[in-house]
């Protein structure tokens, strides 16, 4: 795990990841070589270049950039990027609880809300990889504004960031300091 500050510039986010990978390689058995880098990132990814094309408002400096290209160049190997929730879903299908099910939806809840979908025992990514991404399903058309610019998204109510914000607002409404 690599802790990052979501407000850092692009290099301030991806270079600590590269440094952690360098550390892992240094600890690996002698003679082992890195063949490929795979990275799971939040957001929607243009698969041709690995550019984040949207859905990554919580880490603004990743927008319109390619973690895939950065890490591929840093290590001189092929690299690919996949949505983090889709990656988690693939992991559950191959190695986890998903092995027992032909159809399932995995939901990730953290700073944001994501999801991945398995149909008939296969990862289903849908159009441009958006299948299963339920964070921006509208649950209240006249509701709270979401970081994506729309109103009423599930993420605006149920993500970790949203829950903290709603809780802080309730404390302020009661005259209490949420930072105390």
DRENVOKE-388337 format. One record per residue: residue in three letters; x, y, z negated of N, C-alpha, C, O, CB in turn. Coordinates in Angstrom, 1 decimal, always signed. Glycine has a CB too. Layout:
<votors>
    r  n_east  n_north    n_up  ca_east  ca_north   ca_up  c_east  c_north    c_up  o_east  o_north    o_up  cb_east  cb_north   cb_up
  ALA       X        Y       Z        X         Y       Z       X        Y       Z       X        Y       Z        X         Y       Z
...
</votors>
This chain:
<votors>
    r  n_east  n_north    n_up  ca_east  ca_north   ca_up  c_east  c_north    c_up  o_east  o_north    o_up  cb_east  cb_north   cb_up
  UNK    +0.8     -1.2    +0.0     +0.0      +0.0    +0.0    +0.9     +1.2    +0.0    +1.9     +1.3    -0.7     -0.9      +0.0    -1.2
  UNK    +0.4     +2.2    +0.8     +1.2      +3.5    +0.8    +0.2     +4.6    +0.5    -0.8     +4.8    +1.3     +1.8      +3.7    +2.2
  UNK    +0.4     +5.3    -0.5     -0.5      +6.4    -0.9    -0.1     +7.6    +0.0    +1.1     +7.9    +0.2     -0.3      +6.9    -2.4
  UNK    -1.1     +8.2    +0.6     -0.9      +9.4    +1.5    -1.9    +10.5    +1.1    -3.0    +10.2    +0.5     -1.1      +9.0    +3.0
  UNK    -1.5    +11.7    +1.3     -2.3     +12.9    +1.1    -3.0    +13.1    +2.4    -2.4    +13.4    +3.4     -1.5     +14.1    +0.6
  UNK    -4.4    +13.1    +2.4     -5.2     +13.2    +3.6    -5.0    +14.6    +4.3    -5.4    +14.7    +5.4     -6.6     +13.0    +3.3
  UNK    -4.4    +15.5    +3.6     -4.3     +16.9    +4.2    -2.9    +17.1    +4.7    -2.6    +18.2    +5.2     -4.6     +17.9    +3.1
  UNK    -2.0    +16.1    +4.7     -0.7     +16.2    +5.2    -0.8    +16.3    +6.7    -1.7    +15.8    +7.3     +0.2     +15.0    +4.8
  UNK    +0.3    +16.9    +7.4     +0.3     +16.8    +8.9    +0.5    +15.4    +9.3    +0.9    +14.5    +8.5     +1.4     +17.7    +9.4
  UNK    +0.3    +15.1   +10.6     +0.4     +13.8   +11.2    +1.7    +13.0   +10.7    +1.6    +11.9   +10.2     +0.4     +13.9   +12.7
  UNK    +2.9    +13.6   +10.9     +4.1     +12.9   +10.5    +4.2    +12.7    +9.0    +4.8    +11.7    +8.6     +5.3     +13.8   +10.9
  UNK    +3.6    +13.5    +8.2     +3.5     +13.3    +6.7    +2.7    +12.1    +6.3    +2.8    +11.6    +5.2     +3.1     +14.6    +6.0
  UNK    +1.8    +11.7    +7.2     +1.0     +10.5    +6.9    +1.6     +9.3    +7.5    +1.7     +8.2    +6.8     -0.4     +10.7    +7.5
  UNK    +2.1     +9.3    +8.8     +2.6      +8.1    +9.4    +4.0     +7.7    +9.0    +4.4     +6.6    +9.1     +2.4      +8.2   +10.9
  UNK    +4.8     +8.7    +8.7     +6.2      +8.4    +8.4    +6.3     +7.6    +7.1    +7.2     +6.7    +7.1     +7.0      +9.7    +8.3
  UNK    +5.6     +7.9    +6.1     +5.6      +7.0    +4.9    +5.2     +5.6    +5.2    +5.7     +4.6    +4.6     +4.7      +7.6    +3.8
  UNK    +4.3     +5.4    +6.1     +3.9      +4.0    +6.5    +5.1     +3.4    +7.3    +5.4     +2.2    +7.0     +2.7      +4.1    +7.5
  UNK    +5.8     +4.1    +8.2     +6.9      +3.6    +8.8    +8.0     +3.3    +7.8    +8.7     +2.2    +8.0     +7.5      +4.6    +9.9
  UNK    +8.2     +4.1    +6.9     +9.3      +3.9    +5.8    +9.0     +2.6    +5.0    +9.9     +1.9    +4.7     +9.4      +5.1    +4.9
  UNK    +7.7     +2.4    +4.7     +7.3      +1.2    +4.0    +7.6     -0.1    +4.8    +8.0     -1.1    +4.3     +5.8      +1.2    +3.6
  UNK    +7.3     +0.0    +6.1     +7.6      -1.1    +7.1    +9.1     -1.3    +7.1    +9.5     -2.5    +7.2     +7.0      -0.8    +8.5
  UNK    +9.9     -0.3    +7.2    +11.4      -0.4    +7.1   +11.8     -1.2    +5.9   +12.7     -2.0    +5.9    +12.1      +0.9    +7.3
  UNK   +11.2     -0.8    +4.8    +11.5      -1.5    +3.5   +11.2     -3.0    +3.5   +11.9     -3.8    +3.0    +10.8      -0.8    +2.4
  UNK   +10.0     -3.3    +4.1     +9.6      -4.7    +4.2   +10.6     -5.5    +5.1   +11.0     -6.6    +4.8     +8.2      -4.8    +4.8
  UNK   +11.0     -4.8    +6.2    +12.0      -5.5    +7.1   +13.3     -5.7    +6.4   +13.9     -6.7    +6.6    +12.2      -4.6    +8.4
  UNK   +13.7     -4.7    +5.6    +15.0      -4.9    +4.9   +14.9     -6.0    +3.9   +15.9     -6.7    +3.6    +15.4      -3.6    +4.2
  UNK   +13.7     -6.3    +3.3    +13.6      -7.4    +2.4   +13.3     -8.7    +3.0   +13.4     -9.7    +2.4    +12.4      -7.0    +1.5
  UNK   +13.1     -8.7    +4.3    +12.8     -10.0    +5.0   +14.0    -10.8    +5.1   +15.2    -10.3    +5.0    +12.2      -9.7    +6.5
  UNK   +13.8    -12.1    +5.4    +14.9     -13.0    +5.5   +15.8    -12.6    +6.7   +15.3    -12.1    +7.7    +14.4     -14.5    +5.7
  UNK   +17.1    -12.7    +6.6    +18.0     -12.4    +7.6   +17.7    -13.2    +8.9   +17.3    -14.4    +8.8    +19.5     -12.6    +7.2
  UNK   +17.8    -12.6   +10.0    +17.4     -13.2   +11.3   +16.0    -13.0   +11.7   +15.7    -13.2   +12.9    +17.7     -14.7   +11.2
  UNK   +15.1    -12.6   +10.8    +13.8     -12.3   +11.2   +13.8    -11.0   +11.9   +14.5    -10.1   +11.6    +12.8     -12.2    +9.9
  UNK   +12.9    -11.0   +13.0    +12.8      -9.7   +13.7   +11.3     -9.3   +13.9   +10.4    -10.2   +13.8    +13.4      -9.9   +15.1
  UNK   +11.1     -8.1   +14.0     +9.8      -7.6   +14.2    +9.4     -7.7   +15.7   +10.1     -7.3   +16.5     +9.7      -6.1   +13.7
  UNK    +8.2     -8.3   +15.9     +7.8      -8.6   +17.3    +6.8     -7.6   +17.7    +6.7     -7.2   +18.9     +7.3     -10.0   +17.4
  UNK    +5.9     -7.2   +16.8     +4.8      -6.3   +17.1    +4.3     -5.6   +15.9    +4.5     -6.1   +14.8     +3.6      -7.0   +17.8
  UNK    +3.8     -4.4   +16.0     +3.2      -3.7   +14.9    +1.7     -3.5   +15.2    +1.3     -3.1   +16.2     +3.8      -2.3   +14.7
  UNK    +0.9     -3.9   +14.2     -0.6      -3.7   +14.2    -1.0     -2.8   +13.1    -0.5     -3.0   +12.0     -1.3      -5.1   +14.2
  UNK    -1.8     -1.8   +13.3     -2.2      -0.9   +12.3    -3.7     -0.7   +12.3    -4.3     -0.6   +13.4     -1.5      +0.5   +12.5
  UNK    -4.3     -0.7   +11.1     -5.7      -0.4   +11.0    -5.9     +1.0   +10.5    -5.3     +1.4    +9.5     -6.4      -1.4   +10.0
  UNK    -6.7     +1.8   +11.2     -6.9      +3.2   +10.9    -8.4     +3.5   +10.8    -9.2     +2.8   +11.5     -6.2      +4.1   +11.9
  UNK    -8.7     +4.5   +10.0    -10.1      +4.9   +10.1   -10.4     +5.6   +11.5    -9.5     +6.0   +12.1    -10.5      +5.9    +9.0
  UNK   -11.6     +5.6   +11.9    -12.0      +6.3   +13.1   -12.2     +5.4   +14.3   -12.0     +4.2   +14.3    -11.0      +7.3   +13.4
  UNK   -12.5     +6.1   +15.4    -12.8      +5.4   +16.7   -11.5     +5.6   +17.5   -11.0     +6.7   +17.6    -14.0      +6.0   +17.4
  UNK   -11.1     +4.5   +18.1     -9.8      +4.5   +18.8    -9.9     +4.2   +20.3   -10.6     +3.3   +20.7     -8.9      +3.4   +18.2
  UNK    -9.3     +5.1   +21.1     -9.2      +4.8   +22.5    -8.1     +3.7   +22.7    -6.9     +4.0   +22.4     -8.8      +6.1   +23.4
  UNK    -8.5     +2.5   +23.1     -7.6      +1.4   +23.1    -6.4     +1.5   +24.0    -5.4     +0.8   +23.9     -8.4      +0.1   +23.3
  UNK    -6.6     +2.3   +25.1     -5.5      +2.4   +26.1    -4.2     +3.0   +25.5    -3.1     +2.5   +25.7     -5.9      +3.2   +27.3
  UNK    -4.3     +4.0   +24.6     -3.2      +4.6   +24.1    -3.2     +4.6   +22.5    -2.2     +5.1   +21.9     -3.1      +6.1   +24.5
  UNK    -4.2     +4.1   +21.9     -4.3      +4.1   +20.5    -4.7     +5.4   +19.9    -4.4     +5.7   +18.7     -3.1      +3.6   +19.9
  UNK    -5.2     +6.4   +20.7     -5.5      +7.7   +20.2    -6.8     +7.7   +19.4    -7.8     +7.1   +19.9     -5.6      +8.7   +21.4
  UNK    -6.8     +8.3   +18.2     -8.1      +8.4   +17.4    -8.9     +9.5   +18.1    -8.6    +10.7   +18.1     -7.7      +8.8   +15.9
  UNK   -10.1     +9.1   +18.6    -11.0     +10.0   +19.3   -12.1    +10.6   +18.5   -12.8    +11.4   +19.0    -11.5      +9.3   +20.5
  UNK   -12.3    +10.1   +17.3    -13.3     +10.6   +16.4   -13.5     +9.8   +15.2   -12.9     +8.7   +15.1    -14.6     +10.8   +17.2
  UNK   -14.4    +10.2   +14.3    -14.8      +9.4   +13.1   -13.7     +9.4   +12.1   -13.7     +8.5   +11.2    -15.1      +8.1   +13.5
  UNK   -12.8    +10.3   +12.2    -11.6     +10.3   +11.2   -11.5    +11.7   +10.5   -10.4    +12.2   +10.3    -10.3     +10.0   +11.9
  UNK   -12.7    +12.3   +10.3    -12.7     +13.6    +9.7   -12.1    +13.7    +8.3   -11.6    +14.8    +7.9    -14.1     +14.1    +9.6
  UNK   -12.0    +12.6    +7.6    -11.4     +12.7    +6.3    -9.9    +12.8    +6.3    -9.3    +13.1    +5.3    -11.8     +11.4    +5.5
  UNK    -9.3    +12.5    +7.4     -7.8     +12.6    +7.6    -7.6    +13.4    +8.9    -7.3    +12.8    +9.9     -7.0     +11.2    +7.6
  UNK    -7.8    +14.7    +8.8     -7.9     +15.5   +10.1    -6.7    +15.5   +11.0    -6.8    +15.5   +12.2     -8.1     +17.0    +9.7
  UNK    -5.5    +15.3   +10.4     -4.3     +15.3   +11.3    -4.2    +14.1   +12.1    -3.3    +14.1   +13.0     -3.1     +15.5   +10.4
  UNK    -5.0    +13.1   +11.9     -4.9     +11.9   +12.7    -5.7    +12.1   +14.0    -5.5    +11.4   +15.0     -5.4     +10.6   +12.0
  UNK    -6.7    +13.0   +14.0     -7.5     +13.3   +15.1    -6.7    +13.6   +16.4    -5.8    +14.4   +16.4     -8.5     +14.4   +14.8
  UNK    -7.1    +12.9   +17.5     -6.4     +13.1   +18.8    -4.9    +12.8   +18.8    -4.2    +13.2   +19.7     -6.6     +14.6   +19.2
  UNK    -4.5    +11.9   +17.8     -3.1     +11.5   +17.8    -3.1    +10.0   +17.8    -4.2     +9.3   +17.7     -2.4     +12.0   +16.5
  UNK    -1.9     +9.4   +18.0     -1.8      +7.9   +18.2    -0.8     +7.4   +17.2    +0.4     +7.5   +17.3     -1.4      +7.5   +19.6
  UNK    -1.3     +6.8   +16.1     -0.4      +6.1   +15.1    +0.2     +4.9   +15.9    +1.4     +4.6   +15.6     -1.2      +5.6   +13.9
  UNK    -0.5     +4.3   +16.8     +0.0      +3.2   +17.6    +1.3     +3.6   +18.3    +2.3     +2.9   +18.2     -1.0      +2.7   +18.6
  UNK    +1.3     +4.7   +19.0     +2.5      +5.1   +19.8    +3.6     +5.5   +18.8    +4.8     +5.2   +19.1     +2.1      +6.3   +20.7
  UNK    +3.3     +6.2   +17.8     +4.3      +6.6   +16.8    +5.1     +5.4   +16.3    +6.3     +5.4   +16.3     +3.7      +7.4   +15.7
  UNK    +4.3     +4.4   +15.8     +5.0      +3.2   +15.2    +5.7     +2.4   +16.2    +6.7     +1.8   +16.0     +4.0      +2.4   +14.4
  UNK    +5.1     +2.3   +17.4     +5.7      +1.5   +18.5    +7.1     +2.1   +18.9    +8.1     +1.4   +19.0     +4.8      +1.5   +19.7
  UNK    +7.1     +3.4   +19.0     +8.4      +4.1   +19.3    +9.4     +4.0   +18.1   +10.6     +3.7   +18.3     +8.2      +5.6   +19.6
  UNK    +8.9     +4.1   +16.9     +9.8      +4.1   +15.7   +10.5     +2.7   +15.5   +11.6     +2.6   +15.0     +8.9      +4.3   +14.4
  UNK    +9.8     +1.6   +16.0    +10.4      +0.3   +15.8   +10.8     -0.4   +17.1   +11.4     -1.5   +17.1     +9.4      -0.6   +15.1
  UNK   +10.5     +0.3   +18.3    +10.9      -0.3   +19.5   +10.3     -1.6   +19.9   +10.9     -2.4   +20.5    +12.4      -0.4   +19.6
  UNK    +9.0     -1.7   +19.5     +8.2      -2.9   +19.8    +6.8     -2.5   +20.2    +6.4     -1.4   +20.0     +8.2      -3.9   +18.5
  UNK    +6.1     -3.4   +20.8     +4.7      -3.2   +21.2    +3.9     -2.9   +19.9    +4.2     -3.5   +18.8     +4.1      -4.3   +22.0
  UNK    +2.9     -2.0   +20.0     +2.1      -1.7   +18.8    +0.7     -1.6   +19.3    +0.4     -1.3   +20.5     +2.6      -0.4   +18.1
  UNK    -0.2     -1.9   +18.4     -1.7      -1.7   +18.7    -2.4     -1.2   +17.4    -1.9     -1.4   +16.3     -2.3      -3.0   +19.2
  UNK    -3.5     -0.5   +17.6     -4.3      +0.1   +16.6    -5.7     -0.4   +16.7    -6.2     -0.7   +17.8     -4.2      +1.6   +16.6
  UNK    -6.3     -0.7   +15.5     -7.7      -1.1   +15.5    -8.3     -0.4   +14.3    -7.7     +0.0   +13.4     -7.8      -2.7   +15.3
  UNK    -9.6     -0.2   +14.4    -10.4      +0.4   +13.3   -10.1     -0.4   +12.0   -10.1     -1.6   +12.1    -11.9      +0.5   +13.7
  UNK   -10.0     +0.3   +10.9     -9.7      -0.5    +9.7   -10.8     -1.4    +9.2   -10.5     -2.5    +8.8     -9.4      +0.5    +8.6
  UNK   -12.1     -1.0    +9.4    -13.2      -1.9    +9.0   -13.2     -3.1   +10.0   -13.6     -4.2    +9.5    -14.5      -1.1    +9.0
  UNK   -13.0     -2.9   +11.3    -13.0      -4.0   +12.2   -11.8     -4.9   +11.9   -12.0     -6.2   +12.0    -12.8      -3.4   +13.7
  UNK   -10.7     -4.4   +11.5     -9.6      -5.2   +11.1    -9.9     -6.1    +9.8    -9.6     -7.3    +9.8     -8.3      -4.4   +10.8
  UNK   -10.6     -5.5    +8.9    -11.0      -6.2    +7.7   -12.0     -7.3    +8.0   -11.9     -8.4    +7.5    -11.6      -5.2    +6.7
  UNK   -12.8     -7.0    +9.0    -13.8      -8.0    +9.4   -13.1     -9.2   +10.1   -13.5    -10.3    +9.8    -14.9      -7.4   +10.4
  UNK   -12.2     -8.9   +10.9    -11.4     -10.0   +11.6   -10.7    -10.8   +10.6   -10.6    -12.0   +10.7    -10.4      -9.4   +12.6
  UNK   -10.1    -10.2    +9.5     -9.4     -10.9    +8.5   -10.4    -11.8    +7.7   -10.0    -12.9    +7.4     -8.8      -9.9    +7.5
  UNK   -11.6    -11.3    +7.4    -12.6     -12.2    +6.7   -13.0    -13.3    +7.6   -13.3    -14.4    +7.1    -13.8     -11.3    +6.3
  UNK   -13.2    -13.1    +8.9    -13.6     -14.1    +9.8   -12.5    -15.2    +9.9   -12.8    -16.4    +9.9    -13.9     -13.5   +11.2
  UNK   -11.3    -14.8    +9.9    -10.2     -15.8   +10.1    -9.7    -16.4    +8.8    -9.4    -17.6    +8.8     -9.0     -15.1   +10.8
  UNK    -9.7    -15.7    +7.7     -9.1     -16.2    +6.5   -10.0    -16.1    +5.2    -9.6    -16.7    +4.2     -7.8     -15.5    +6.3
  UNK   -11.1    -15.4    +5.3    -11.8     -15.1    +4.1   -13.2    -15.7    +4.0   -13.5    -16.8    +4.6    -11.9     -13.7    +3.9
  UNK   -14.1    -15.0    +3.3    -15.4     -15.5    +3.1   -16.2    -15.6    +4.4   -17.2    -16.4    +4.5    -16.2     -14.6    +2.2
  UNK   -15.8    -14.9    +5.4    -16.5     -14.9    +6.7   -16.4    -16.2    +7.5   -17.2    -16.5    +8.4    -16.1     -13.8    +7.6
  UNK   -15.4    -17.0    +7.1    -15.2     -18.3    +7.8   -16.5    -19.2    +7.7   -16.7    -20.1    +8.5    -14.0     -19.1    +7.2
  UNK   -17.3    -19.0    +6.6    -18.4     -19.8    +6.4   -19.7    -19.4    +7.2   -20.7    -20.0    +7.1    -18.8     -19.9    +4.9
  UNK   -19.6    -18.2    +7.9    -20.8     -17.7    +8.5   -20.5    -17.4   +10.0   -19.5    -16.9   +10.4    -21.1     -16.4    +7.8
  UNK   -21.6    -17.7   +10.8    -21.5     -17.4   +12.2   -21.8    -15.9   +12.5   -21.4    -15.4   +13.5    -22.4     -18.3   +13.0
  UNK   -22.6    -15.3   +11.6    -23.1     -14.0   +11.8   -23.0    -13.2   +10.5   -23.5    -13.7    +9.5    -24.5     -13.9   +12.4
  UNK   -22.3    -12.1   +10.5    -22.2     -11.2    +9.3   -21.8     -9.8    +9.6   -21.2     -9.5   +10.7    -21.3     -11.8    +8.3
  UNK   -22.2     -8.9    +8.7    -21.8      -7.5    +8.8   -20.9     -7.3    +7.6   -21.4     -7.5    +6.4    -23.0      -6.6    +8.9
  UNK   -19.7     -6.8    +7.8    -18.9      -6.4    +6.7   -19.0     -4.8    +6.5   -18.9     -4.1    +7.5    -17.4      -6.8    +6.9
  UNK   -19.2     -4.4    +5.3    -19.3      -2.9    +5.1   -18.1     -2.5    +4.2   -17.9     -3.1    +3.1    -20.6      -2.5    +4.5
  UNK   -17.4     -1.5    +4.6    -16.3      -1.0    +3.8   -16.8     +0.3    +3.1   -17.4     +1.2    +3.8    -15.0      -0.7    +4.6
  UNK   -16.6     +0.5    +1.8    -17.0      +1.7    +1.1   -15.7     +2.2    +0.4   -15.2     +1.5    -0.5    -18.2      +1.4    +0.1
  UNK   -15.3     +3.3    +0.8    -14.2      +4.0    +0.2   -14.4     +5.5    +0.3   -15.5     +6.0    +0.1    -12.8      +3.5    +0.8
  UNK   -13.4     +6.2    +0.7    -13.5      +7.6    +1.0   -14.7     +7.8    +2.0   -15.4     +8.8    +1.9    -12.2      +8.2    +1.6
  UNK   -14.8     +6.9    +3.0    -15.8      +6.9    +4.0   -16.5     +5.6    +3.9   -16.3     +4.8    +3.0    -15.3      +7.2    +5.4
  UNK   -17.4     +5.4    +4.9    -18.1      +4.1    +5.0   -17.9     +3.6    +6.4   -18.1     +4.3    +7.4    -19.7      +4.2    +4.7
  UNK   -17.5     +2.3    +6.5    -17.2      +1.7    +7.8   -17.9     +0.3    +7.9   -18.5     -0.1    +6.9    -15.8      +1.6    +8.1
  UNK   -17.7     -0.3    +9.0    -18.3      -1.7    +9.1   -17.8     -2.4   +10.3   -17.2     -1.8   +11.2    -19.8      -1.6    +9.2
  UNK   -17.9     -3.7   +10.2    -17.5      -4.6   +11.3   -18.6     -5.7   +11.5   -19.2     -6.0   +10.5    -16.1      -5.2   +11.1
  UNK   -18.7     -6.2   +12.7    -19.8      -7.1   +13.0   -19.3     -8.4   +13.6   -18.5     -8.3   +14.5    -20.8      -6.4   +13.9
  UNK   -19.8     -9.5   +13.1    -19.5     -10.8   +13.7   -20.8    -11.4   +14.2   -21.8    -11.5   +13.4    -18.8     -11.8   +12.7
  UNK   -20.9    -11.8   +15.4    -22.0     -12.5   +16.0   -21.6    -13.8   +16.7   -20.6    -13.8   +17.4    -22.7     -11.6   +17.1
  UNK   -22.3    -14.9   +16.4    -22.0     -16.2   +16.9   -20.5    -16.6   +16.7   -19.9    -17.2   +17.6    -22.3     -16.2   +18.4
  UNK   -20.0    -16.2   +15.5    -18.6     -16.6   +15.2   -17.5    -15.8   +15.8   -16.3    -16.2   +15.7    -18.4     -18.0   +15.5
  UNK   -17.9    -14.7   +16.5    -16.9     -13.9   +17.2   -17.0    -12.4   +16.7   -18.1    -11.9   +16.6    -17.0     -14.0   +18.7
  UNK   -15.9    -11.8   +16.6    -15.9     -10.3   +16.3   -16.6     -9.6   +17.5   -16.2     -9.8   +18.6    -14.5      -9.8   +16.1
  UNK   -17.6     -8.8   +17.1    -18.3      -8.1   +18.2   -18.0     -6.6   +18.0   -18.3     -6.0   +17.0    -19.8      -8.3   +18.1
  UNK   -17.4     -6.0   +19.0    -17.0      -4.6   +18.8   -17.9     -3.6   +19.5   -18.0     -2.4   +19.2    -15.6      -4.4   +19.4
  UNK   -18.7     -4.1   +20.5    -19.7      -3.3   +21.1   -19.0     -2.2   +22.0   -17.9     -2.3   +22.3    -20.6      -2.6   +20.1
  UNK   -19.9     -1.2   +22.4    -19.4      -0.1   +23.2   -18.3     +0.7   +22.6   -18.6     +1.3   +21.5    -20.6      +0.7   +23.7
  UNK   -17.1     +0.7   +23.1    -16.0      +1.5   +22.6   -15.6     +1.2   +21.2   -15.0     +2.0   +20.5    -16.3      +2.9   +22.7
  UNK   -16.0     +0.0   +20.7    -15.6      -0.5   +19.4   -16.5     +0.1   +18.3   -16.1     +0.1   +17.1    -14.2      -0.1   +19.2
  UNK   -17.7     +0.6   +18.6    -18.5      +1.2   +17.5   -19.5     +0.3   +16.8   -20.1     +0.7   +15.9    -19.3      +2.3   +18.2
  UNK   -19.6     -1.0   +17.2    -20.5      -1.9   +16.6   -20.2     -2.1   +15.1   -19.0     -2.2   +14.8    -20.6      -3.2   +17.3
  UNK   -21.2     -2.1   +14.3    -21.0      -2.3   +12.9   -20.7     -1.0   +12.1   -20.7     -1.0   +10.9    -19.9      -3.3   +12.7
  UNK   -20.3     +0.1   +12.8    -20.0      +1.3   +12.1   -21.2     +2.0   +11.6   -21.8     +2.8   +12.3    -19.2      +2.2   +13.1
  UNK   -21.6     +1.7   +10.4    -22.9      +2.2    +9.9   -22.8     +3.5    +9.1   -23.8     +4.0    +8.7    -23.5      +1.1    +9.0
  UNK   -21.6     +4.0    +8.9    -21.4      +5.2    +8.1   -22.1     +6.4    +8.6   -22.5     +7.3    +7.9    -20.0      +5.5    +7.9
  UNK   -22.3     +6.4    +9.9    -23.0      +7.6   +10.5   -24.4     +7.2   +11.0   -24.9     +7.9   +12.0    -22.1      +8.1   +11.6
  UNK   -25.0     +6.2   +10.4    -26.4      +6.0   +10.7   -27.2     +7.0    +9.9   -26.9     +7.2    +8.7    -26.8      +4.5   +10.3
  UNK   -28.1     +7.7   +10.5    -28.9      +8.7    +9.9   -29.9     +8.1    +8.9   -30.8     +7.3    +9.3    -29.6      +9.6   +10.9
  UNK   -29.8     +8.4    +7.6    -30.8      +7.9    +6.6   -31.7     +9.0    +6.2   -32.7     +8.7    +5.5    -30.0      +7.4    +5.4
  UNK   -31.5    +10.3    +6.6    -32.3     +11.4    +6.2   -32.1    +12.5    +7.2   -31.1    +13.3    +7.1    -32.1     +11.9    +4.8
  UNK   -33.0    +12.6    +8.2    -32.8     +13.6    +9.3   -32.6    +15.1    +8.8   -32.0    +15.9    +9.5    -33.9     +13.5   +10.3
  UNK   -33.2    +15.4    +7.7    -33.1     +16.7    +7.1   -32.2    +16.8    +5.9   -32.3    +17.7    +5.1    -34.5     +17.2    +6.8
  UNK   -31.3    +15.8    +5.8    -30.5     +15.6    +4.6   -29.2    +16.4    +4.6   -29.1    +17.4    +5.3    -30.2     +14.2    +4.5
  UNK   -28.3    +15.9    +3.8    -27.0     +16.6    +3.6   -26.2    +16.6    +4.9   -26.3    +15.7    +5.7    -26.2     +15.9    +2.5
  UNK   -25.4    +17.6    +5.0    -24.5     +17.7    +6.2   -23.3    +16.7    +5.9   -22.8    +16.6    +4.8    -23.9     +19.1    +6.4
  UNK   -22.9    +16.0    +7.0    -21.9     +15.0    +6.9   -20.6    +15.7    +7.5   -20.7    +16.7    +8.3    -22.2     +13.7    +7.7
  UNK   -19.4    +15.2    +7.2    -18.2     +15.7    +7.7   -18.1    +15.5    +9.2   -17.3    +16.2    +9.9    -17.0     +14.9    +7.1
  UNK   -18.9    +14.7    +9.8    -19.0     +14.5   +11.3   -19.7    +15.6   +12.0   -19.7    +15.7   +13.2    -19.6     +13.1   +11.7
  UNK   -20.4    +16.4   +11.2    -21.2     +17.5   +11.8   -22.7    +17.2   +11.9   -23.4    +18.1   +12.4    -20.6     +17.9   +13.1
  UNK   -23.1    +16.0   +11.6    -24.5     +15.7   +11.7   -25.1    +15.7   +10.3   -24.4    +15.8    +9.3    -24.7     +14.3   +12.3
  UNK   -26.4    +15.7   +10.3    -27.2     +15.7    +9.0   -27.6    +14.3    +8.6   -28.0    +13.5    +9.5    -28.4     +16.7    +9.0
  UNK   -27.6    +14.0    +7.3    -28.2     +12.8    +6.8   -27.5    +11.5    +7.0   -28.2    +10.4    +6.9    -29.5     +12.7    +7.4
  UNK   -26.3    +11.5    +7.4    -25.5     +10.2    +7.6   -25.4     +9.5    +6.2   -25.3    +10.1    +5.2    -24.1     +10.5    +8.2
  UNK   -25.5     +8.1    +6.3    -25.3      +7.3    +5.1   -24.0     +7.7    +4.4   -24.0     +7.8    +3.1    -25.2      +5.8    +5.5
  UNK   -22.9     +8.0    +5.1    -21.7      +8.4    +4.5   -21.8     +9.6    +3.6   -21.0     +9.8    +2.6    -20.6      +8.6    +5.6
  UNK   -22.7    +10.5    +4.0    -22.9     +11.8    +3.2   -23.5    +11.5    +1.8   -23.4    +12.3    +0.9    -23.7     +12.7    +4.0
  UNK   -24.0    +10.3    +1.6    -24.7      +9.9    +0.4   -24.0     +8.8    -0.4   -24.0     +8.8    -1.6    -26.1      +9.5    +0.7
  UNK   -23.4     +7.9    +0.3    -22.9      +6.6    -0.4   -21.4     +6.4    -0.3   -21.0     +5.4    -0.9    -23.6      +5.5    +0.2
  UNK   -20.6     +7.2    +0.3    -19.2      +7.0    +0.3   -18.6     +7.4    -1.0   -19.3     +8.1    -1.8    -18.5      +7.8    +1.5
  UNK   -17.4     +7.0    -1.3    -16.7      +7.4    -2.5   -16.6     +8.9    -2.7   -16.9     +9.5    -3.7    -15.4      +6.8    -2.6
  UNK   -16.3     +9.6    -1.6    -16.2     +11.1    -1.5   -17.6    +11.7    -1.8   -17.6    +12.7    -2.6    -15.7     +11.5    -0.2
  UNK   -18.6    +11.2    -1.2    -20.0     +11.7    -1.4   -20.4    +11.5    -2.9   -21.0    +12.4    -3.5    -21.0     +11.1    -0.5
  UNK   -20.2    +10.3    -3.4    -20.7     +10.0    -4.8   -19.9    +10.9    -5.8   -20.6    +11.5    -6.7    -20.4      +8.5    -5.1
  UNK   -18.6    +11.1    -5.6    -17.9     +12.1    -6.4   -18.4    +13.5    -6.3   -18.6    +14.2    -7.3    -16.4     +12.0    -6.1
  UNK   -18.7    +13.9    -5.1    -19.3     +15.3    -4.9   -20.6    +15.4    -5.5   -20.9    +16.5    -6.2    -19.4     +15.5    -3.4
  UNK   -21.5    +14.4    -5.4    -22.8     +14.5    -6.0   -22.7    +14.5    -7.5   -23.5    +15.2    -8.2    -23.7     +13.3    -5.5
  UNK   -21.9    +13.7    -8.1    -21.7     +13.6    -9.5   -21.1    +14.9   -10.0   -21.6    +15.4   -11.1    -20.7     +12.5    -9.9
  UNK   -20.2    +15.5    -9.3    -19.6     +16.8    -9.7   -20.7    +17.9    -9.7   -20.7    +18.7   -10.6    -18.4     +17.2    -8.8
  UNK   -21.5    +17.9    -8.7    -22.6     +18.9    -8.6   -23.6    +18.7    -9.8   -24.0    +19.7   -10.3    -23.3     +18.7    -7.3
  UNK   -23.9    +17.5   -10.1    -24.8     +17.3   -11.3   -24.2    +17.8   -12.6   -24.9    +18.4   -13.4    -25.1     +15.7   -11.4
  UNK   -22.9    +17.6   -12.7    -22.2     +18.1   -13.9   -22.3    +19.6   -13.9   -22.6    +20.2   -15.0    -20.7     +17.6   -14.0
  UNK   -22.0    +20.3   -12.8    -22.1     +21.7   -12.7   -23.5    +22.2   -13.0   -23.6    +23.2   -13.7    -21.6     +22.2   -11.3
  UNK   -24.5    +21.5   -12.5    -25.9     +21.9   -12.7   -26.2    +21.8   -14.2   -27.1    +22.5   -14.7    -26.8     +21.0   -12.0
  UNK   -25.5    +21.0   -15.0    -25.7     +20.9   -16.4   -24.8    +21.8   -17.2   -24.7    +21.6   -18.4    -25.5     +19.4   -16.8
  UNK   -24.0    +22.6   -16.5    -23.1     +23.5   -17.2   -21.8    +22.9   -17.6   -21.1    +23.5   -18.5    -23.8     +24.1   -18.3
  UNK   -21.5    +21.8   -17.0    -20.2     +21.1   -17.4   -19.2    +21.2   -16.3   -19.6    +21.3   -15.1    -20.5     +19.6   -17.8
  UNK   -18.0    +21.2   -16.7    -16.9     +21.4   -15.7   -16.5    +20.0   -15.2   -16.0    +19.1   -16.0    -15.6     +22.1   -16.4
  UNK   -16.7    +19.7   -13.9    -16.3     +18.3   -13.4   -14.8    +18.0   -13.5   -14.4    +16.9   -13.4    -16.8     +18.2   -12.0
  UNK   -14.0    +19.0   -13.6    -12.5     +18.8   -13.7   -12.0    +18.5   -15.1   -10.9    +18.2   -15.3    -11.8     +20.0   -13.1
  UNK   -12.9    +18.7   -16.1    -12.5     +18.5   -17.5   -12.4    +17.0   -17.9   -12.1    +16.7   -19.0    -13.4     +19.2   -18.4
</votors>
